Amino acid sequence: MTDMGTFKKSGIPILYPGSSVFGNTWFVDASASDSNDGKTPDKGVAKIETGVSRAGENGTDATVLVRQGFYQPASVMALTSSHNGIRILADHIMPLMAGKNTKIYNIGGPDQIFTLNGAHNVEIAGFRMWPEMAQTATGIDIGGTTGCVGTWIHDNAIINVEAAEMACSVRMGTAECQYILIEDNLFHCGGSVAAATGIIDWTLATRSMVRNNHFDIIRNAATSCGIFVSNAAAPRGRIVGNYFNGTEVGVADMVAQAVYTAQAMTAGDFQIVGNHTVNLAAPFNAYVLLNCALGLNYINETAAVSA
C-alpha cells in the first residue's frame, strides 16, 4: 500500500492507512522512559520537557502529544524561536474538564511552567496545571522578554492554589505581543494571600482576545481580579463571553473584580462585552467603566449593564 503520510485533525496527528511515519510529532508518556526516541506512541519519552526539547531540535511546526498521566517538570519549559508553530497537546481535550487526567504539578518546582519568548504560532491545550506557590508563579508566561505573535491557549485548567501577590495563571506580554487568543479555559485563583492579582495579567499584548473562560476568584482583596490590565498600551483588546465567579466563603460583599485596571485606557480601543459576573459587588472598577468600551454585560445573572 502506498504511504500516504500524515494528516492532522483538531491538532491530533492521525495516520492514513499504510503510513509508516508520524512526521514531526513527539510522544510523551509518564510511564515510559526518556531514553526512548519519542517518535512513535509505543516509544514515547517520559517528560513533557524532553518532548518539547526534541521538538525544538528538529524543526518548526512540531506537535508534542502528551498521554494522560501525572507530570512534574524539573525545569521551566522554555519555548523560543526554535519552537515556532509548536503544538503541545494532551491526548484527550474536553472543554472545562480540561486536563482531568493529564496533570502538570509544579509545586516545589520552577516558578513558571511554560515561558514563550520569540515563539510564534504556539498552541497549548488540554492540561491541568498547578503553578509553584511563589510570588511570581505563573502557569504560562507569554512574552516575558521577547514578543510573540499568534498564541492559542485553550481547554486548560490552571489552578493557583496559594496565589501570592504577583502570581497569575497567564501573563500576556511584558514584551509586546500580538494576536493572543485565550479561550475555553478554567482559571482558579485562591489561597492565603489577600492581594493575589490577575488570574490573567494583560500587559503589552495587542490585538488579543480572552473569551469563553470560567474564572473562580477566591480572595477578597481590592486587587484580586480575574483579568488585571496592567498597562494602558494594550490596544484592540477584547474580553468577551467570560464567566467570573467570586467564591470567597462567608464574604457577603466581594471586593474582588472581574476586570481591573489602574490606568486610563484609550476609549473605544479596549472592548468588554457579553460577560457574566456572580458574587462580585463591583465587577468593573472606575477606570474600566470610564475608559473601556463596554457592551452588554450581566451582573449576578439578572441585571444587565452597558456603558
Backbone as CSV, one residue per row, in Angstrom:
resi,resn,N_x,N_y,N_z,CA_x,CA_y,CA_z,C_x,C_y,C_z
1,MET,0.846,-1.201,0.000,0.000,0.000,0.000,0.878,1.248,0.000
2,THR,0.477,2.232,-0.750,1.258,3.465,-0.839,1.239,4.214,0.484
3,ASP,2.396,4.734,0.882,2.487,5.530,2.100,1.870,6.896,1.836
4,MET,0.745,7.167,2.479,0.015,8.423,2.248,0.434,9.532,3.206
5,GLY,1.322,9.222,4.160,1.792,10.265,5.072,0.857,10.527,6.222
6,THR,0.979,11.721,6.788,0.260,12.085,7.998,-0.636,13.286,7.749
7,PHE,-1.834,13.279,8.306,-2.626,14.496,8.329,-3.020,14.780,9.768
8,LYS,-3.495,15.999,10.030,-3.853,16.387,11.386,-5.290,16.886,11.404
9,LYS,-6.016,16.494,12.406,-7.382,16.943,12.586,-7.532,17.406,14.027
10,SER,-7.907,18.681,14.207,-8.042,19.264,15.547,-6.752,19.118,16.354
11,GLY,-5.629,19.224,15.683,-4.348,19.204,16.371,-3.817,17.821,16.682
12,ILE,-4.595,16.765,16.483,-4.176,15.410,16.827,-3.647,14.709,15.580
13,PRO,-2.417,14.188,15.609,-1.881,13.517,14.427,-2.553,12.171,14.204
14,ILE,-2.989,11.927,12.977,-3.658,10.678,12.621,-3.003,10.151,11.352
15,LEU,-2.811,8.848,11.276,-2.149,8.256,10.116,-3.159,7.747,9.096
16,TYR,-2.858,7.987,7.824,-3.582,7.285,6.775,-3.184,5.803,6.804
17,PRO,-4.046,4.920,6.329,-3.658,3.512,6.226,-2.385,3.365,5.399
18,GLY,-1.458,2.582,5.901,-0.220,2.354,5.195,0.886,3.315,5.533
19,SER,0.572,4.380,6.302,1.617,5.333,6.658,2.568,4.716,7.665
20,SER,3.853,5.047,7.543,4.849,4.463,8.431,5.539,5.509,9.300
21,VAL,5.153,6.773,9.148,5.802,7.832,9.919,4.746,8.740,10.524
22,PHE,5.126,9.423,11.594,4.234,10.375,12.240,4.659,11.820,11.969
23,GLY,5.608,12.026,11.102,6.052,13.377,10.829,6.781,13.956,12.031
24,ASN,6.733,15.258,12.157,7.426,15.942,13.247,6.544,15.947,14.496
25,THR,6.238,14.757,14.995,5.399,14.576,16.181,6.188,13.811,17.235
26,TRP,6.085,14.266,18.481,6.837,13.676,19.590,5.856,13.247,20.661
27,PHE,6.006,12.041,21.125,5.053,11.435,22.044,5.621,11.409,23.461
28,VAL,4.754,11.727,24.426,5.137,11.749,25.839,4.208,10.828,26.607
29,ASP,4.796,9.975,27.452,4.041,9.013,28.252,4.722,8.905,29.604
30,ALA,4.027,9.288,30.673,4.634,9.309,32.005,5.164,7.949,32.436
31,SER,4.641,6.876,31.875,5.091,5.533,32.249,6.241,5.037,31.367
32,ALA,6.689,5.874,30.427,7.749,5.463,29.505,9.117,5.869,30.046
33,SER,10.121,5.875,29.172,11.495,6.202,29.551,12.018,7.317,28.661
34,ASP,12.780,8.235,29.261,13.371,9.312,28.476,14.467,8.819,27.545
35,SER,14.869,7.575,27.679,15.863,7.013,26.754,15.239,6.618,25.421
36,ASN,13.897,6.606,25.340,13.221,6.312,24.076,13.408,7.464,23.094
37,ASP,13.160,7.200,21.825,13.332,8.264,20.833,12.129,9.192,20.755
38,GLY,10.960,8.780,21.291,9.789,9.637,21.322,9.077,9.810,19.999
39,LYS,9.443,9.020,18.986,8.905,9.240,17.650,7.644,8.442,17.348
40,THR,7.313,7.484,18.199,6.111,6.679,17.996,5.381,6.539,19.340
41,PRO,4.078,6.250,19.317,3.331,6.160,20.571,3.874,5.117,21.537
42,ASP,4.430,4.010,21.020,4.929,2.959,21.900,6.347,3.224,22.382
43,LYS,6.970,4.323,21.903,8.327,4.686,22.325,8.365,6.146,22.764
44,GLY,7.345,6.546,23.514,7.290,7.922,23.981,8.346,8.210,25.035
45,VAL,8.684,9.488,25.218,9.566,9.893,26.307,8.731,10.120,27.559
46,ALA,9.389,10.186,28.717,8.664,10.220,29.982,8.301,11.630,30.435
47,LYS,9.008,12.648,29.925,8.831,14.009,30.423,8.359,14.934,29.305
48,ILE,7.454,15.847,29.658,6.984,16.812,28.668,8.137,17.685,28.206
49,GLU,9.009,18.092,29.147,10.116,18.962,28.762,11.063,18.268,27.785
50,THR,11.178,16.944,27.867,12.006,16.220,26.906,11.378,16.261,25.521
51,GLY,10.066,16.055,25.459,9.376,16.140,24.179,9.488,17.524,23.567
52,VAL,9.355,18.569,24.401,9.472,19.945,23.921,10.882,20.203,23.407
53,SER,11.888,19.699,24.130,13.273,19.884,23.712,13.552,19.191,22.383
54,ARG,13.082,17.957,22.228,13.291,17.221,20.972,12.607,17.948,19.814
55,ALA,11.424,18.471,20.079,10.707,19.199,19.038,11.502,20.417,18.584
56,GLY,12.083,21.160,19.542,12.841,22.354,19.200,14.123,22.058,18.458
57,GLU,14.620,20.863,18.601,15.875,20.480,17.933,15.647,19.943,16.529
58,ASN,14.391,19.748,16.153,14.110,19.048,14.895,13.166,19.812,13.979
59,GLY,13.257,21.129,13.998,12.494,21.938,13.057,11.210,22.481,13.640
60,THR,10.609,23.408,12.930,9.404,24.085,13.387,8.158,23.259,13.061
61,ASP,7.008,23.774,13.525,5.705,23.145,13.266,5.636,21.716,13.778
62,ALA,6.166,21.515,14.979,6.120,20.188,15.603,4.877,20.053,16.467
63,THR,4.508,18.811,16.760,3.445,18.507,17.717,4.028,17.648,18.830
64,VAL,3.768,18.041,20.072,4.125,17.224,21.233,2.812,16.711,21.805
65,LEU,2.595,15.415,21.706,1.332,14.800,22.112,1.543,14.062,23.430
66,VAL,0.813,14.505,24.473,1.054,14.027,25.835,-0.060,13.079,26.261
67,ARG,0.323,11.865,26.604,-0.641,10.872,27.072,-1.082,11.206,28.496
68,GLN,-2.274,10.783,28.848,-2.793,11.024,30.188,-1.801,10.534,31.238
69,GLY,-1.594,11.346,32.281,-0.650,10.979,33.323,-0.344,12.153,34.224
70,PHE,0.571,11.943,35.146,0.966,12.945,36.137,2.405,13.356,35.836
71,TYR,2.632,14.667,35.632,3.942,15.163,35.235,4.389,16.269,36.200
72,GLN,5.644,16.240,36.573,6.197,17.247,37.466,7.529,17.736,36.883
73,PRO,7.500,18.829,36.101,8.720,19.292,35.428,9.798,19.712,36.426
74,ALA,11.033,19.395,36.089,12.168,19.805,36.919,12.683,21.175,36.512
75,SER,12.274,21.649,35.345,12.733,22.939,34.860,11.615,23.593,34.049
76,VAL,11.765,24.894,33.823,10.793,25.624,33.017,10.812,25.087,31.588
77,MET,9.639,24.935,31.005,9.568,24.560,29.596,9.586,25.845,28.779
78,ALA,10.773,26.219,28.314,11.015,27.494,27.651,10.888,27.338,26.143
79,LEU,9.905,28.023,25.555,9.680,27.979,24.117,10.266,29.236,23.486
80,THR,11.083,29.056,22.446,11.743,30.156,21.755,11.474,30.041,20.256
81,SER,12.230,30.794,19.462,12.009,30.786,18.011,12.232,29.406,17.398
82,SER,12.999,28.553,18.053,13.191,27.196,17.532,11.935,26.343,17.694
83,HIS,10.957,26.866,18.437,9.698,26.144,18.633,8.540,26.784,17.859
84,ASN,8.817,27.621,16.896,7.737,28.238,16.131,6.792,27.180,15.573
85,GLY,5.490,27.430,15.748,4.481,26.519,15.227,4.238,25.287,16.061
86,ILE,4.808,25.213,17.260,4.659,24.007,18.077,3.255,23.905,18.666
87,ARG,2.761,22.672,18.741,1.510,22.361,19.435,1.845,21.413,20.573
88,ILE,1.491,21.785,21.789,1.689,20.917,22.949,0.302,20.549,23.439
89,LEU,-0.091,19.301,23.230,-1.482,18.898,23.388,-1.602,17.659,24.260
90,ALA,-2.550,17.690,25.188,-2.945,16.447,25.849,-3.686,15.587,24.835
91,ASP,-3.633,14.280,25.016,-4.252,13.399,24.018,-5.762,13.296,24.170
92,HIS,-6.317,14.014,25.165,-7.762,13.991,25.338,-8.183,15.354,25.853
93,ILE,-8.849,16.132,25.018,-9.188,17.513,25.352,-10.692,17.635,25.523
94,MET,-11.127,18.154,26.685,-12.543,18.357,26.955,-12.726,19.751,27.540
95,PRO,-13.541,20.610,26.947,-13.759,21.949,27.485,-14.243,21.923,28.932
96,LEU,-13.645,22.764,29.767,-13.961,22.947,31.184,-13.722,21.713,32.044
97,MET,-13.425,20.584,31.420,-12.935,19.424,32.165,-11.469,19.239,31.812
98,ALA,-10.866,20.345,31.379,-9.532,20.297,30.794,-8.528,19.636,31.732
99,GLY,-7.728,18.793,31.156,-6.633,18.191,31.900,-7.071,17.293,33.031
100,LYS,-8.269,16.756,32.967,-8.765,15.937,34.065,-7.802,14.808,34.397
101,ASN,-7.188,14.239,33.377,-6.282,13.115,33.594,-4.875,13.376,33.057
102,THR,-4.591,14.612,32.670,-3.261,14.970,32.188,-2.803,16.181,32.990
103,LYS,-1.990,15.932,34.022,-1.727,16.946,35.041,-0.254,17.345,35.070
104,ILE,-0.017,18.661,35.168,1.332,19.192,35.345,1.376,19.847,36.718
105,TYR,2.082,19.216,37.619,2.118,19.637,39.024,3.481,20.265,39.284
106,ASN,3.474,21.578,39.581,4.738,22.310,39.649,5.112,22.749,41.060
107,ILE,4.350,22.309,42.069,4.664,22.690,43.444,6.040,22.141,43.807
108,GLY,6.926,23.034,44.266,8.278,22.629,44.584,9.217,22.695,43.397
109,GLY,8.689,23.106,42.237,9.493,23.203,41.032,9.772,24.647,40.671
110,PRO,10.068,24.920,39.390,10.342,26.292,38.947,9.100,27.172,39.037
111,ASP,9.300,28.497,39.039,8.185,29.425,39.186,7.201,29.338,38.028
112,GLN,7.697,29.162,36.813,6.833,29.074,35.641,6.770,27.636,35.130
113,ILE,5.643,27.297,34.511,5.547,26.004,33.832,5.997,26.162,32.381
114,PHE,5.337,27.064,31.640,5.745,27.365,30.271,6.135,28.836,30.163
115,THR,7.202,29.145,29.433,7.508,30.521,29.035,7.617,30.562,27.513
116,LEU,7.084,31.626,26.922,7.137,31.814,25.477,7.843,33.132,25.193
117,ASN,9.002,33.062,24.573,9.757,34.257,24.211,10.259,34.126,22.780
118,GLY,9.685,34.931,21.890,10.028,34.835,20.481,9.500,33.598,19.803
119,ALA,8.588,32.889,20.445,7.976,31.681,19.876,6.629,32.063,19.273
120,HIS,6.496,31.923,17.976,5.291,32.343,17.274,4.415,31.140,16.915
121,ASN,3.103,31.402,16.842,2.126,30.384,16.426,2.212,29.137,17.302
122,VAL,2.085,29.359,18.611,2.168,28.281,19.600,0.768,27.936,20.095
123,GLU,0.505,26.644,20.275,-0.766,26.163,20.830,-0.478,25.271,22.039
124,ILE,-1.154,25.549,23.157,-1.056,24.712,24.362,-2.477,24.391,24.800
125,ALA,-2.801,23.101,24.916,-4.193,22.743,25.183,-4.306,21.415,25.920
126,GLY,-5.303,21.353,26.806,-5.735,20.097,27.391,-5.110,19.698,28.701
127,PHE,-4.466,20.646,29.423,-3.746,20.291,30.644,-4.404,20.872,31.888
128,ARG,-4.160,20.205,32.997,-4.497,20.759,34.319,-3.178,21.102,34.992
129,MET,-2.972,22.390,35.296,-1.682,22.861,35.786,-1.814,23.448,37.186
130,TRP,-0.823,23.118,38.029,-0.675,23.741,39.338,0.666,24.476,39.362
131,PRO,0.701,25.813,39.174,1.984,26.523,39.264,2.544,26.509,40.679
132,GLU,3.843,26.765,40.778,4.532,26.819,42.060,3.927,27.900,42.953
133,MET,3.955,27.654,44.272,3.446,28.613,45.252,4.521,29.647,45.560
134,ALA,4.720,30.590,44.652,5.738,31.613,44.841,5.194,32.949,44.364
135,GLN,5.868,34.027,44.747,5.348,35.358,44.463,5.156,35.606,42.974
136,THR,6.036,35.084,42.144,5.942,35.330,40.707,5.458,34.103,39.944
137,ALA,4.850,33.154,40.627,4.437,31.912,39.973,3.454,32.190,38.834
138,THR,3.693,31.551,37.712,2.854,31.730,36.536,2.730,30.390,35.819
139,GLY,1.520,30.076,35.371,1.353,28.868,34.582,1.985,29.015,33.208
140,ILE,1.560,30.042,32.466,2.064,30.292,31.121,2.443,31.765,31.023
141,ASP,3.706,32.057,30.796,4.215,33.427,30.689,4.543,33.695,29.223
142,ILE,3.742,34.566,28.593,3.880,34.835,27.161,4.597,36.165,26.969
143,GLY,5.750,36.138,26.324,6.453,37.376,26.008,7.074,38.054,27.207
144,GLY,7.681,37.293,28.103,8.324,37.895,29.273,9.513,38.751,28.910
145,THR,10.286,38.351,27.905,11.449,39.122,27.472,11.420,39.433,25.980
146,THR,10.796,38.577,25.172,10.749,38.771,23.718,9.320,38.522,23.234
147,GLY,8.838,39.393,22.380,7.453,39.312,21.952,7.124,38.063,21.154
148,CYS,5.828,37.696,21.178,5.327,36.526,20.448,4.123,36.950,19.609
149,VAL,3.916,36.271,18.510,2.763,36.513,17.646,2.017,35.203,17.444
150,GLY,0.702,35.236,17.666,-0.123,34.076,17.364,-0.053,32.976,18.399
151,THR,-0.509,33.260,19.628,-0.511,32.260,20.701,-1.943,31.830,20.979
152,TRP,-2.169,30.528,21.056,-3.515,29.985,21.310,-3.455,29.090,22.536
153,ILE,-4.105,29.541,23.614,-4.171,28.796,24.869,-5.635,28.410,25.086
154,HIS,-5.930,27.111,25.085,-7.345,26.725,25.196,-7.514,25.382,25.893
155,ASP,-8.687,25.191,26.475,-9.097,23.918,27.080,-8.135,23.439,28.162
156,ASN,-7.608,24.382,28.955,-6.778,24.053,30.107,-7.497,24.414,31.399
157,ALA,-7.048,23.830,32.503,-7.446,24.274,33.841,-6.161,24.656,34.567
158,ILE,-6.041,25.931,34.955,-4.832,26.407,35.635,-5.233,26.863,37.027
159,ILE,-4.627,26.238,38.032,-5.080,26.383,39.413,-3.948,26.948,40.257
160,ASN,-4.102,28.191,40.720,-3.148,28.803,41.642,-3.640,28.540,43.060
161,VAL,-3.112,27.511,43.687,-3.629,27.079,44.987,-3.309,28.076,46.083
162,GLU,-2.078,28.559,46.132,-1.664,29.511,47.157,-1.130,30.760,46.486
163,ALA,-1.987,31.411,45.709,-1.526,32.521,44.885,-0.968,33.652,45.734
164,ALA,0.236,34.086,45.400,0.864,35.203,46.093,0.614,36.490,45.318
165,GLU,1.233,37.558,45.757,0.857,38.889,45.288,0.935,39.055,43.776
166,MET,1.976,38.539,43.149,2.125,38.714,41.707,1.875,37.419,40.934
167,ALA,1.284,36.435,41.577,1.010,35.174,40.906,-0.142,35.327,39.922
168,CYS,-0.082,34.603,38.826,-1.203,34.599,37.897,-1.147,33.326,37.063
169,SER,-2.263,32.987,36.464,-2.307,31.789,35.637,-1.636,32.021,34.292
170,VAL,-1.943,33.163,33.679,-1.358,33.512,32.381,-0.907,34.962,32.426
171,ARG,0.307,35.224,31.971,0.803,36.605,31.846,0.978,36.897,30.361
172,MET,0.367,37.991,29.906,0.311,38.306,28.480,1.188,39.514,28.164
173,GLY,2.428,39.282,27.781,3.188,40.301,27.108,3.817,41.373,27.949
174,THR,4.878,41.070,28.705,5.730,42.129,29.238,6.485,42.764,28.081
175,ALA,6.950,41.930,27.132,7.373,42.414,25.823,6.126,42.443,24.932
176,GLU,6.131,43.297,23.926,4.922,43.463,23.127,4.607,42.207,22.329
177,CYS,3.386,41.707,22.480,2.905,40.519,21.769,1.656,40.880,20.986
178,GLN,1.340,40.079,19.990,0.144,40.300,19.196,-0.596,38.986,18.967
179,TYR,-1.904,39.121,18.813,-2.769,38.008,18.417,-2.659,36.831,19.395
180,ILE,-2.923,37.113,20.652,-3.052,36.063,21.654,-4.536,35.751,21.817
181,LEU,-4.880,34.485,21.759,-6.261,34.042,21.977,-6.270,33.067,23.144
182,ILE,-7.004,33.435,24.192,-7.140,32.584,25.378,-8.621,32.256,25.516
183,GLU,-8.985,30.987,25.311,-10.408,30.653,25.292,-10.674,29.257,25.853
184,ASP,-11.883,29.111,26.413,-12.383,27.817,26.894,-11.492,27.199,27.960
185,ASN,-10.959,28.039,28.853,-10.154,27.554,29.972,-10.907,27.720,31.288
186,LEU,-10.463,26.983,32.297,-10.924,27.164,33.667,-9.762,27.725,34.476
187,PHE,-9.954,28.915,35.083,-8.929,29.545,35.911,-9.435,29.630,37.344
188,HIS,-8.616,29.157,38.274,-8.983,29.151,39.694,-7.844,29.789,40.472
189,CYS,-8.137,30.879,41.171,-7.092,31.617,41.871,-7.499,31.804,43.323
190,GLY,-6.668,31.339,44.238,-7.003,31.499,45.646,-5.834,31.183,46.533
191,GLY,-6.110,31.058,47.838,-5.060,30.754,48.789,-5.075,31.714,49.954
192,SER,-3.961,31.792,50.649,-3.929,32.515,51.917,-3.467,33.954,51.789
193,VAL,-3.035,34.380,50.611,-2.526,35.733,50.448,-3.630,36.622,49.920
194,ALA,-3.888,37.739,50.607,-5.066,38.546,50.310,-4.965,39.326,49.012
195,ALA,-3.768,39.594,48.522,-3.619,40.508,47.395,-3.230,39.808,46.102
196,ALA,-3.755,38.627,45.866,-3.487,37.962,44.589,-3.988,38.841,43.450
197,THR,-3.153,39.063,42.441,-3.560,39.943,41.351,-4.257,39.140,40.268
198,GLY,-4.100,39.518,39.030,-4.912,38.932,37.979,-4.654,37.469,37.750
199,ILE,-5.725,36.715,37.567,-5.575,35.367,37.054,-4.942,35.470,35.661
200,ILE,-5.352,36.491,34.918,-4.668,36.852,33.690,-4.106,38.258,33.870
201,ASP,-2.795,38.431,33.673,-2.137,39.733,33.744,-1.887,40.197,32.313
202,TRP,-2.689,41.161,31.872,-2.649,41.647,30.490,-1.754,42.868,30.454
203,THR,-0.573,42.744,29.863,0.398,43.832,29.896,0.477,44.516,28.531
204,LEU,1.381,44.115,27.667,1.580,44.819,26.400,0.981,44.088,25.197
205,ALA,0.168,43.075,25.414,-0.396,42.335,24.285,-1.413,43.186,23.534
206,THR,-1.288,43.243,22.216,-2.218,43.984,21.375,-2.966,43.011,20.461
207,ARG,-4.125,43.474,19.989,-4.950,42.678,19.065,-5.175,41.266,19.621
208,SER,-5.540,41.213,20.883,-5.677,39.921,21.563,-7.056,39.797,22.180
209,MET,-7.444,38.551,22.496,-8.793,38.298,22.995,-8.777,37.241,24.089
210,VAL,-9.603,37.484,25.126,-9.870,36.496,26.176,-11.370,36.216,26.121
211,ARG,-11.756,34.997,25.767,-13.180,34.727,25.581,-13.571,33.335,26.069
212,ASN,-14.809,33.256,26.565,-15.446,31.981,26.919,-14.657,31.188,27.958
213,ASN,-14.056,31.891,28.912,-13.354,31.235,30.008,-14.182,31.303,31.281
214,HIS,-13.898,30.399,32.211,-14.540,30.396,33.529,-13.494,30.788,34.569
215,PHE,-13.792,31.853,35.333,-12.881,32.333,36.355,-13.489,32.120,37.742
216,ASP,-12.773,31.433,38.623,-13.123,31.382,40.038,-12.145,32.294,40.786
217,ILE,-12.662,33.366,41.390,-11.831,34.363,42.072,-12.063,34.212,43.571
218,ILE,-11.040,33.809,44.307,-11.221,33.401,45.697,-10.976,34.531,46.691
219,ARG,-9.873,35.251,46.553,-9.532,36.236,47.578,-10.425,37.460,47.501
220,ASN,-10.585,38.162,48.628,-11.454,39.335,48.687,-10.654,40.605,48.940
221,ALA,-9.537,40.760,48.255,-8.743,41.982,48.372,-9.043,42.901,47.194
222,ALA,-8.711,44.182,47.355,-9.048,45.174,46.337,-8.388,44.871,44.996
223,THR,-7.235,44.237,45.014,-6.542,43.947,43.757,-6.775,42.529,43.268
224,SER,-7.613,41.759,43.938,-7.956,40.436,43.428,-8.892,40.607,42.237
225,CYS,-8.585,39.953,41.133,-9.422,40.132,39.961,-9.213,38.989,38.983
226,GLY,-10.124,38.871,38.063,-9.976,37.868,37.031,-8.950,38.278,36.000
227,ILE,-9.105,39.486,35.462,-8.184,39.999,34.454,-7.659,41.343,34.924
228,PHE,-6.356,41.446,35.061,-5.691,42.664,35.508,-4.992,43.290,34.307
229,VAL,-5.523,44.411,33.836,-4.910,45.123,32.717,-3.880,46.071,33.308
230,SER,-2.613,45.691,33.227,-1.578,46.408,33.972,-0.835,47.443,33.144
231,ASN,-1.264,47.676,31.897,-0.630,48.694,31.076,-1.668,49.258,30.127
232,ALA,-1.697,50.584,30.023,-2.690,51.214,29.156,-2.412,50.966,27.682
233,ALA,-1.189,50.562,27.343,-0.809,50.358,25.941,-1.172,48.957,25.477
234,ALA,-2.449,48.616,25.544,-2.914,47.290,25.109,-4.082,47.468,24.152
235,PRO,-3.853,48.092,22.979,-4.960,48.435,22.086,-5.620,47.229,21.447
236,ARG,-6.851,47.450,21.061,-7.654,46.463,20.331,-7.817,45.160,21.109
237,GLY,-7.900,45.273,22.422,-8.143,44.108,23.246,-9.629,43.796,23.327
238,ARG,-9.958,42.518,23.507,-11.351,42.094,23.606,-11.487,41.108,24.761
239,ILE,-12.437,41.368,25.664,-12.795,40.447,26.746,-14.266,40.107,26.530
240,VAL,-14.537,38.884,26.091,-15.858,38.552,25.559,-16.353,37.218,26.114
241,GLY,-17.588,37.209,26.623,-18.278,35.963,26.926,-17.682,35.122,28.032
242,ASN,-17.000,35.744,28.997,-16.415,35.012,30.113,-17.372,34.961,31.301
243,TYR,-17.148,34.018,32.196,-17.942,33.864,33.414,-17.018,34.058,34.605
244,PHE,-17.298,35.081,35.420,-16.480,35.410,36.583,-17.271,35.105,37.851
245,ASN,-16.727,34.244,38.693,-17.432,33.808,39.896,-16.598,34.129,41.137
246,GLY,-17.138,34.960,42.035,-16.489,35.230,43.307,-16.906,34.181,44.319
247,THR,-15.957,33.414,44.855,-16.311,32.253,45.663,-15.770,32.313,47.086
248,GLU,-15.447,33.506,47.597,-14.939,33.611,48.970,-16.039,33.236,49.959
249,VAL,-15.828,32.200,50.718,-16.841,31.720,51.653,-17.028,32.734,52.789
250,GLY,-18.262,33.093,53.075,-18.544,33.956,54.216,-18.375,35.433,53.954
251,VAL,-18.055,35.822,52.756,-17.898,37.242,52.438,-19.110,37.674,51.627
252,ALA,-19.910,38.555,52.208,-21.154,38.944,51.562,-20.923,39.934,50.430
253,ASP,-19.899,40.781,50.564,-19.682,41.855,49.600,-18.279,41.707,49.020
254,MET,-18.157,40.940,47.978,-16.839,40.679,47.406,-16.192,41.959,46.895
255,VAL,-14.954,42.211,47.311,-14.203,43.354,46.813,-13.535,43.022,45.483
256,ALA,-13.249,41.747,45.272,-12.572,41.317,44.047,-13.406,41.690,42.822
257,GLN,-12.714,41.879,41.707,-13.375,42.349,40.497,-13.109,41.418,39.325
258,ALA,-14.010,41.478,38.342,-13.815,40.684,37.135,-12.660,41.249,36.318
259,VAL,-12.712,42.541,36.036,-11.673,43.218,35.267,-11.240,44.454,36.028
260,TYR,-9.941,44.618,36.181,-9.395,45.734,36.955,-8.241,46.367,36.192
261,THR,-8.201,47.682,36.162,-7.042,48.386,35.635,-6.787,49.617,36.486
262,ALA,-5.520,49.918,36.670,-5.129,51.085,37.458,-4.801,52.277,36.564
263,GLN,-5.010,52.130,35.254,-4.658,53.201,34.334,-5.802,53.464,33.363
264,ALA,-5.856,54.708,32.877,-6.862,55.071,31.893,-6.566,54.387,30.572
265,MET,-7.581,53.716,30.013,-7.440,53.073,28.718,-7.905,54.034,27.633
266,THR,-7.537,53.749,26.397,-7.997,54.551,25.269,-9.447,54.190,24.972
267,ALA,-10.337,55.168,25.101,-11.766,54.906,24.946,-12.054,54.261,23.591
268,GLY,-12.830,53.203,23.611,-13.239,52.531,22.395,-12.235,51.552,21.834
269,ASP,-11.041,51.560,22.378,-9.986,50.703,21.851,-9.959,49.346,22.532
270,PHE,-10.496,49.276,23.731,-10.497,48.046,24.521,-11.953,47.731,24.837
271,GLN,-12.442,46.596,24.371,-13.867,46.287,24.468,-14.129,45.137,25.433
272,ILE,-15.180,45.306,26.250,-15.608,44.282,27.215,-17.098,44.066,27.003
273,VAL,-17.471,42.859,26.585,-18.867,42.652,26.221,-19.272,41.196,26.442
274,GLY,-20.529,40.997,26.858,-21.107,39.667,26.933,-20.588,38.809,28.060
275,ASN,-20.032,39.425,29.106,-19.514,38.669,30.240,-20.560,38.554,31.345
276,HIS,-20.462,37.499,32.138,-21.348,37.285,33.278,-20.514,37.310,34.560
277,THR,-20.998,38.017,35.569,-20.308,38.042,36.858,-21.285,37.648,37.967
278,VAL,-20.790,36.858,38.921,-21.607,36.378,40.038,-20.828,36.603,41.330
279,ASN,-21.485,37.127,42.353,-20.904,37.327,43.683,-19.723,38.286,43.676
280,LEU,-19.766,39.257,42.779,-18.765,40.320,42.752,-19.507,41.648,42.879
281,ALA,-19.236,42.364,43.974,-20.001,43.572,44.252,-19.781,44.653,43.193
282,ALA,-18.526,44.806,42.748,-18.198,45.831,41.752,-17.328,45.180,40.676
283,PRO,-17.936,44.559,39.693,-17.172,43.764,38.729,-16.126,44.560,37.950
284,PHE,-16.426,45.845,37.680,-15.503,46.663,36.887,-15.153,47.911,37.689
285,ASN,-13.873,48.244,37.770,-13.500,49.416,38.549,-13.696,50.694,37.731
286,ALA,-13.445,51.852,38.360,-13.799,53.137,37.752,-13.100,53.360,36.411
287,TYR,-11.816,53.008,36.324,-11.105,53.207,35.068,-11.702,52.352,33.954
288,VAL,-12.093,51.129,34.293,-12.709,50.263,33.292,-14.019,50.879,32.806
289,LEU,-14.833,51.331,33.753,-16.140,51.887,33.412,-16.020,53.156,32.576
290,LEU,-15.021,53.973,32.859,-14.898,55.260,32.186,-14.176,55.172,30.848
291,ASN,-13.279,54.232,30.702,-12.360,54.302,29.582,-12.380,53.106,28.643
292,CYS,-13.127,52.066,28.978,-13.257,50.939,28.071,-14.617,51.002,27.381
293,ALA,-14.712,50.410,26.223,-15.983,50.335,25.517,-16.735,49.113,26.017
294,LEU,-17.724,49.349,26.888,-18.477,48.242,27.466,-19.742,47.998,26.657
295,GLY,-19.913,46.759,26.243,-21.170,46.370,25.653,-22.087,45.839,26.737
296,LEU,-22.960,44.917,26.399,-23.913,44.364,27.358,-23.231,43.289,28.200
297,ASN,-23.120,43.532,29.513,-22.572,42.565,30.453,-23.614,42.312,31.540
298,TYR,-23.513,41.169,32.209,-24.538,40.758,33.149,-23.958,40.630,34.561
299,ILE,-24.646,41.241,35.523,-24.219,41.232,36.918,-25.153,40.311,37.702
300,ASN,-24.584,39.294,38.346,-25.363,38.353,39.147,-26.522,37.735,38.365
301,GLU,-26.298,37.582,37.070,-27.209,36.860,36.188,-28.561,37.550,35.964
302,THR,-28.800,38.692,36.610,-30.124,39.304,36.476,-30.071,40.689,35.860
303,ALA,-29.222,41.574,36.385,-29.181,42.938,35.913,-28.155,43.085,34.799
304,ALA,-28.588,43.618,33.678,-27.667,43.827,32.571,-27.169,45.259,32.597
305,VAL,-25.898,45.458,32.349,-25.336,46.803,32.330,-24.537,47.004,31.060
306,SER,-24.531,48.231,30.592,-23.713,48.589,29.439,-23.301,50.035,29.582
307,ALA,-22.227,50.389,28.936,-21.736,51.767,29.022,-22.562,52.668,28.125
